[in-house]
Amino acid sequence: MNIRNLFPDKIALRLDESEQVDMVLGDGARDRGALADHISPIPEMGAGVAYMRLEASPEPVRVRAAYVSDADIRAMVAQYGEAA
């Protein structure tokens, strides 16, 4: 993909193979700790986990967004009702 380098910040969610980490985040990212191929496929463990690399730094950073399960959403709807 020749447009990949047009995006200064890069994010890798769960990947299938270790080689894909360097393809997404740049050469050597996996050796520097971006283990995106080890992110769990189990939603409660791996949902929202990613590695990102910002343009200003070659070091990857592990990040995690909040995970809200379907059961959590149903409980919130039951407690607070549907939005008007």
C-alpha positions as CSV (number, residue, x, y, z in Angstrom):
1,M,0.0,0.0,0.0
2,N,1.7,3.1,-1.1
3,I,-0.7,5.4,0.8
4,R,0.3,3.9,4.2
5,N,3.1,6.4,4.8
6,L,0.6,9.3,4.4
7,F,-0.8,8.5,7.9
8,P,1.7,9.8,10.5
9,D,0.1,7.9,13.5
10,K,-0.4,4.2,13.2
11,I,-2.6,1.8,15.2
12,A,-2.5,-2.0,15.3
13,L,-5.3,-4.0,16.7
14,R,-5.1,-7.8,17.1
15,L,-3.0,-9.2,14.2
16,D,-2.6,-12.8,13.1
17,E,1.1,-13.0,12.5
18,S,4.2,-11.4,14.0
19,E,5.3,-10.1,10.5
20,Q,2.1,-8.0,10.3
21,V,3.1,-5.9,13.3
22,D,6.1,-4.5,11.5
23,M,4.0,-4.0,8.3
24,V,1.5,-1.9,10.3
25,L,3.6,-0.1,12.8
26,G,7.0,0.1,11.0
27,D,10.2,-1.9,11.0
28,G,11.3,-3.1,14.4
29,A,8.1,-2.2,16.2
30,R,7.6,-5.8,17.4
31,D,11.1,-6.0,18.7
32,R,10.4,-2.8,20.6
33,G,7.4,-4.4,22.4
34,A,4.4,-4.1,20.1
35,L,3.0,-7.6,20.5
36,A,-0.2,-7.1,18.5
37,D,-0.1,-10.7,17.4
38,H,-0.5,-11.8,21.1
39,I,-3.6,-9.8,21.8
40,S,-6.3,-12.2,23.0
41,P,-9.2,-13.0,20.7
42,I,-11.4,-13.4,23.9
43,P,-13.5,-10.2,24.0
44,E,-13.2,-9.8,27.8
45,M,-9.4,-9.9,27.6
46,G,-8.5,-8.5,24.2
47,A,-11.3,-6.1,23.1
48,G,-10.1,-2.6,22.9
49,V,-6.4,-3.5,23.2
50,A,-4.1,-2.0,20.6
51,Y,-0.6,-0.8,20.0
52,M,0.0,2.6,18.5
53,R,3.0,4.5,17.2
54,L,2.9,8.2,17.0
55,E,4.8,10.2,14.3
56,A,7.0,11.9,17.0
57,S,8.3,8.6,18.5
58,P,9.4,5.2,17.1
59,E,8.4,3.5,20.4
60,P,5.1,1.7,20.3
61,V,2.6,2.3,23.2
62,R,0.0,-0.3,24.4
63,V,-3.4,1.3,24.8
64,R,-6.8,0.0,25.8
65,A,-10.2,1.4,25.2
66,A,-13.1,0.6,27.6
67,Y,-14.9,-2.7,26.9
68,V,-18.6,-2.8,27.5
69,S,-20.2,-6.2,27.0
70,D,-23.7,-6.9,25.6
71,A,-24.8,-7.9,29.1
72,D,-23.5,-4.5,30.5
73,I,-25.4,-2.6,27.8
74,R,-28.6,-4.6,28.6
75,A,-28.2,-3.8,32.3
76,M,-27.8,-0.1,31.6
77,V,-30.9,0.0,29.4
78,A,-32.9,-1.9,32.1
79,Q,-31.7,0.5,34.8
80,Y,-31.8,3.8,33.0
81,G,-34.4,3.1,30.3
82,E,-34.3,4.0,26.6
83,A,-33.4,7.5,25.6
84,A,-36.3,9.7,24.7
